[in-house]
Amino acid sequence: MSVRPTTDKVRNAVFSVLFDAVDGANVLDLFCGTGSYGIEAISRGAGKAVFVDTDVTFVKKNLKDMEDFTETIKGDVTKILPVLTGKFDIIFIDPPYGEYPPEKLLNIISSGELLAVDGTIVFEESFRSPFDIANTDFFIENEKKYGDTKIFFIKAGGGDK
């Protein structure tokens, strides 16, 4: 199986932290796989979710009857990000563990001005993988560890860069 779905425990913990930020939010789900983050956001009141991955087969199956609230884009995230437009209140990033440097992805998001003011990036990574964002316009507001998974809640500007 080429998709590593986020566990229910981790997803519920993430949404407990996000809480009211989801209501009416414009959401971007990168490396979406099954679409669990974006679908959960829609079920909790997000206004719209955009799903991006090289294979959108699983997410399209899971989005049945949600077409009015969703968009799927098939392609390499690093090539899709620079051409996306709009502002996203919440950006979920769940790449294959250890394969995409966080700095690279965050710098593409920054240069495209994709994160809305007061928006949050939720980055899921293995706790074993290096996580360096020193050379970005972002800071880690909060982080949580669940087994082998580490979740980083990232904000724009003003932090300890």
SULJOQUI-V247720 format. One record per residue. RES is the residue in one letter. SS is DSSP state (2 for helix, 1 for strand, 0 for the rest). Layout:
RES;SS / RES;SS
This chain:
M;0 / S;0 / V;0 / R;0 / P;0 / T;0 / T;0 / D;2 / K;2 / V;2 / R;2 / N;2 / A;2 / V;2 / F;2 / S;2 / V;2 / L;2 / F;2 / D;2 / A;2 / V;2 / D;0 / G;0 / A;0 / N;1 / V;1 / L;1 / D;1 / L;1 / F;0 / C;0 / G;0 / T;0 / G;0 / S;2 / Y;2 / G;2 / I;2 / E;2 / A;2 / I;2 / S;2 / R;0 / G;0 / A;0 / G;0 / K;1 / A;1 / V;1 / F;1 / V;1 / D;1 / T;0 / D;0 / V;0 / T;2 / F;2 / V;2 / K;2 / K;2 / N;2 / L;0 / K;0 / D;0 / M;0 / E;2 / D;2 / F;2 / T;1 / E;1 / T;1 / I;1 / K;1 / G;0 / D;0 / V;2 / T;2 / K;2 / I;2 / L;2 / P;2 / V;2 / L;0 / T;0 / G;0 / K;0 / F;1 / D;1 / I;1 / I;1 / F;1 / I;1 / D;0 / P;0 / P;0 / Y;0 / G;0 / E;0 / Y;0 / P;0 / P;2 / E;2 / K;2 / L;2 / L;2 / N;2 / I;2 / I;2 / S;2 / S;2 / G;0 / E;0 / L;0 / L;1 / A;1 / V;1 / D;1 / G;1 / T;1 / I;1 / V;1 / F;1 / E;1 / E;1 / S;1 / F;0 / R;0 / S;0 / P;0 / F;0 / D;0 / I;0 / A;0 / N;0 / T;0 / D;0 / F;1 / F;1 / I;1 / E;1 / N;1 / E;1 / K;1 / K;1 / Y;1 / G;0 / D;0 / T;1 / K;1 / I;1 / F;1 / F;1 / I;1 / K;1 / A;1 / G;0 / G;0 / G;0 / D;0 / K;0
